[in-house]
Amino acid sequence: MLLIFIINSQMNDEIKKAIDICKLAQRNYDLKKRLPHNDLETLIYVATNSPSKQNETHFNLRVYTDPARIQAIYDRTKNFTFSTNTRTEEIFTTTGVQKDQKYSVTNSQIKANVVFVYCDDTRNIRGGTHLTALREDAGPIAKETLFEQKAMSIGISSGQLVMAAALLGYKTGYCSAFEKTGKDSVQNLLQTESEPRLIVGVGYPDPNLTRKQHPDVYNKDIGIKEGKHGKDDENWVYPSMIEEDMIKEAYYNYQKIDVWLNDEKVDINKI
Ligand SMILES: Cc1cc2nc3c(=O)[nH]c(=O)nc-3n(C[C@H](O)[C@H](O)[C@H](O)COP(=O)(O)O)c2cc1C
């Protein structure tokens, strides 16, 4: 009993440490290194063995270690938009498309040692609503239900993936904002049959940069004055949403996610 308690408390600490790593976006990597094959194999196992409703198949996975291929995917991610809080209307059309790319930089979270591309899939479908959704005359509710389940499955798998990567000592990043249409799309580049939905980067951080520094965008490259964060010849630094939320927490007693334990609302830092 005591032994289990000791082992579990060590595991609890390891799990929390890993979570505190993978919740952060790693913005640069040491591309001279390669992941050992054993770790790569474990990560692919983790990503492809996540639970899904009725054990249906909701995605397929393209895994890349080839730097040229990864660079080409990364080149199609110039969609990280800054100054959105103050200039949303100026930057975006009402359909959410950016009007002007001068407010955007590439997403270097996936300029990583290994890149996982989650693509849509509908093999092995067995649920009634889901089978209906695949019919040509399917109604919007059935279609939305399947779409939602597929997004959940990718979310669960990618969550397991980044958690396992952090437990193995790696840093991770995400990208959902990449070129989705036309000849420059990631789908066209990778020649996938179905739509890529989410990209995850895993790797070793660049020892010469801090977590949020962009590896190849400098302040001089930022087209608008208030977007710059330092001297022209310094690597541009991404803002951190988590740090923004920590400031909110300190000033306004803000808790990002409300939690009720047995119907009683709890302070998650004091459970
Ligand atoms: C499903 C998902 C999609 C994401 N897509 C993007 C993205 O397209 N671009 C980006 O810069 N970050 C993306 N992120 C990363 C989050 O913005 C990041 O994890 C969060 O802001 C916390 O990290 P930070 O404190 O470094 O900002 C995504 C994260 C998740 C979980």
Ligand as a Chemical Component Dictionary entry (heavy atoms), coordinates in Angstrom:
data_LIG
# 
_chem_comp.id                   LIG 
_chem_comp.type                 NON-POLYMER 
_chem_comp.pdbx_formal_charge   0 
_chem_comp.three_letter_code    LIG 
# 
loop_
_chem_comp_atom.comp_id 
_chem_comp_atom.atom_id 
_chem_comp_atom.alt_atom_id 
_chem_comp_atom.type_symbol 
_chem_comp_atom.charge 
_chem_comp_atom.model_Cartn_x 
_chem_comp_atom.model_Cartn_y 
_chem_comp_atom.model_Cartn_z 
_chem_comp_atom.pdbx_ordinal 
LIG C1  C1  C 0 -6.088 22.088 -31.603 1  
LIG C2  C2  C 0 -5.063 23.192 -31.514 2  
LIG C3  C3  C 0 -4.810 23.966 -32.633 3  
LIG C4  C4  C 0 -3.838 24.979 -32.583 4  
LIG N1  N1  N 0 -3.581 25.715 -33.701 5  
LIG C5  C5  C 0 -2.632 26.677 -33.658 6  
LIG C6  C6  C 0 -2.351 27.448 -34.824 7  
LIG O1  O1  O 0 -2.910 27.247 -35.889 8  
LIG N2  N2  N 0 -1.410 28.425 -34.718 9  
LIG C7  C7  C 0 -0.743 28.676 -33.539 10 
LIG O2  O2  O 0 0.100  29.570 -33.496 11 
LIG N3  N3  N 0 -0.992 27.944 -32.432 12 
LIG C8  C8  C 0 -1.907 26.954 -32.465 13 
LIG N4  N4  N 0 -2.157 26.201 -31.344 14 
LIG C9  C9  C 0 -1.300 26.396 -30.151 15 
LIG C10 C10 C 0 -1.981 27.178 -29.050 16 
LIG O3  O3  O 0 -2.212 28.469 -29.498 17 
LIG C11 C11 C 0 -1.083 27.139 -27.805 18 
LIG O4  O4  O 0 -1.032 25.816 -27.381 19 
LIG C12 C12 C 0 -1.584 28.015 -26.685 20 
LIG O5  O5  O 0 -1.712 29.330 -27.110 21 
LIG C13 C13 C 0 -0.675 27.978 -25.461 22 
LIG O6  O6  O 0 0.649  28.257 -25.740 23 
LIG P1  P1  P 0 1.329  29.718 -25.625 24 
LIG O7  O7  O 0 1.267  30.149 -24.196 25 
LIG O8  O8  O 0 2.706  29.514 -26.075 26 
LIG O9  O9  O 0 0.564  30.649 -26.479 27 
LIG C14 C14 C 0 -3.120 25.199 -31.375 28 
LIG C15 C15 C 0 -3.381 24.402 -30.237 29 
LIG C16 C16 C 0 -4.338 23.422 -30.313 30 
LIG C17 C17 C 0 -4.567 22.577 -29.075 31 
# 
loop_
_chem_comp_bond.comp_id 
_chem_comp_bond.atom_id_1 
_chem_comp_bond.atom_id_2 
_chem_comp_bond.value_order 
_chem_comp_bond.pdbx_ordinal 
LIG C1  C2  SING 1  
LIG C2  C3  SING 2  
LIG C2  C16 DOUB 3  
LIG C3  C4  DOUB 4  
LIG C4  N1  SING 5  
LIG C4  C14 SING 6  
LIG N1  C5  DOUB 7  
LIG C5  C6  SING 8  
LIG C5  C8  SING 9  
LIG C6  O1  DOUB 10 
LIG C6  N2  SING 11 
LIG N2  C7  SING 12 
LIG C7  O2  DOUB 13 
LIG C7  N3  SING 14 
LIG N3  C8  DOUB 15 
LIG C8  N4  SING 16 
LIG N4  C9  SING 17 
LIG N4  C14 SING 18 
LIG C9  C10 SING 19 
LIG C10 O3  SING 20 
LIG C10 C11 SING 21 
LIG C11 O4  SING 22 
LIG C11 C12 SING 23 
LIG C12 O5  SING 24 
LIG C12 C13 SING 25 
LIG C13 O6  SING 26 
LIG O6  P1  SING 27 
LIG P1  O7  DOUB 28 
LIG P1  O8  SING 29 
LIG P1  O9  SING 30 
LIG C14 C15 DOUB 31 
LIG C15 C16 SING 32 
LIG C16 C17 SING 33 
# 
